[in-house]
């Protein structure tokens, strides 16, 4: 029996829409990262980009469990001396909730050229309205939804 190895010419990309309402942030990010990298497909090949496009809607309704909303902070450095910036997730969720989801998914993707390419196929929207109706995305049900 021969082993199937995917190549970029034979990869078919599909569009999926994920509703982030009442889903913990980490569970959402890990499942979206699997779709972006293609790990949910039977043709997955580690050195070939086999992932699909993902549209995440309702990012302002994503759930942070425990005291993460008050205690967790996003940190980045501007590159200048003393340029460490921090913002807590409560402020960030109120101001720019798609950035929270993008940051979580980016952290779950590989730190290679394939991971950077996969991140470009992620589209996150604050509410249920999105601009990808023409691609006819298929809805995905996630595991771990909080009722």
Residue pairs with C-beta under 8 A, 6 or more apart in sequence:
4 43
5 45
5 48
6 43
6 44
6 45
6 48
6 50
7 48
8 48
8 49
10 43
11 38
11 43
11 48
11 49
11 50
13 51
13 52
13 53
13 121
14 52
14 53
14 138
15 52
15 53
15 54
15 55
15 132
15 135
15 136
15 137
15 138
16 35
16 52
16 53
16 54
16 55
16 137
16 138
16 139
16 140
17 54
17 55
17 56
17 57
17 130
17 132
17 137
17 138
17 139
17 140
18 28
18 31
18 32
18 54
18 55
18 56
18 57
18 139
18 140
18 142
19 57
19 58
19 128
19 139
19 142
20 28
20 56
20 57
20 58
20 59
20 61
20 62
20 101
21 58
21 61
21 62
22 61
22 63
22 145
22 146
22 147
23 62
23 63
23 142
23 144
23 145
23 146
24 62
24 63
24 64
24 65
24 144
24 146
25 62
25 63
25 64
25 100
25 101
25 104
26 104
27 142
27 143
27 144
28 56
28 62
28 101
28 104
28 142
29 101
29 104
29 105
29 107
29 108
30 108
31 140
31 142
31 143
32 54
32 56
32 105
32 108
32 122
33 105
33 108
33 109
33 118
34 40
35 51
35 52
35 54
35 140
36 51
36 52
36 54
36 105
36 109
36 118
36 119
36 121
36 122
37 44
37 50
37 51
37 109
37 110
37 114
37 115
37 118
38 44
38 49
38 50
38 51
38 52
41 50
43 50
44 50
47 114
49 114
49 117
49 118
51 118
51 121
52 121
53 121
53 123
53 132
53 135
53 137
54 121
54 122
54 123
55 123
55 124
55 125
55 130
55 132
55 137
56 98
56 101
56 122
56 123
56 124
56 125
57 125
57 127
57 128
57 129
57 130
58 125
58 126
58 127
58 128
59 97
59 98
59 100
59 101
59 124
59 125
59 126
60 93
60 97
60 126
60 127
62 93
62 97
62 100
62 101
63 146
64 72
64 89
64 93
68 89
69 88
69 89
69 90
69 93
70 88
70 89
70 90
71 88
72 88
72 89
73 86
73 87
73 88
73 89
74 86
74 87
74 88
74 89
74 92
74 100
74 103
75 84
75 85
75 86
76 84
76 85
77 83
77 84
77 85
78 84
78 85
89 100
92 99
92 100
93 100
97 126
98 124
98 125
98 126
101 124
102 119
102 122
102 124
105 119
105 122
106 119
109 115
109 116
109 118
109 119
110 118
123 130
123 131
123 132
